[in-house]
Amino acid sequence: MRVLVQRVSRASVTVEGRVTGEIGPGLLLLTGITAGDSGTDGATLAQKIANLRIFPDEDGAMNRSALDRLDAGEPSSILVVSQFTLYADMRKGRRPSFVQAAPPDVAAPLVDAFAGQFRQLGFTVAEGIFGAHMAVDLVNDGPVTLWLDTAELQRPRRASGGPD
């Protein structure tokens, strides 16, 4: 499972001229599913994302998580948008291959379950429409954009502390 996390001032998704999901301050989560992903992957990433210290504290340092903001009664919403193109393979030719992306009957329930994990944590959650052509509008705050991949999270860290 891959998630591109963007800290936003606001974000929305529109399908066929109708806004289907909209948030104020919080996180936009572009979400891709691959074969072999499970609900456990979604639960793991939801916990990781909710606890990422990427929001500013009173000194402006990134020391607060979305959960910290939620607990303090500050606005902190989540917009989940499915995006199979996160699994594009561009190593050969000029047209991306999407064979690593899970088929819709596998991916759709996992994206829904992923959004549900944030609801269980108490967040207001908005979503795109799976499989639809969506227009995503956002104001990236910072900008802060992070890439999370369950395969990379499971890899052991190097002991040297240097770059991978």
Secondary structure, DSSP 8 states (H G I E B T S, - for coil): -EEEEEEEEEEEEEETTEEEEEESSEEEEEEE-BTT--HHHHHHHHHHHHT---EE-TTS-EEE-HHHHHHTT---EEEEEE-GGGG-B-SSSSS-B-TTB--HHHHHHHHHHHHHHHHHTT--EEE--TTS--EEEEEEEEEEEEEEEHHHHHS---TT-S--
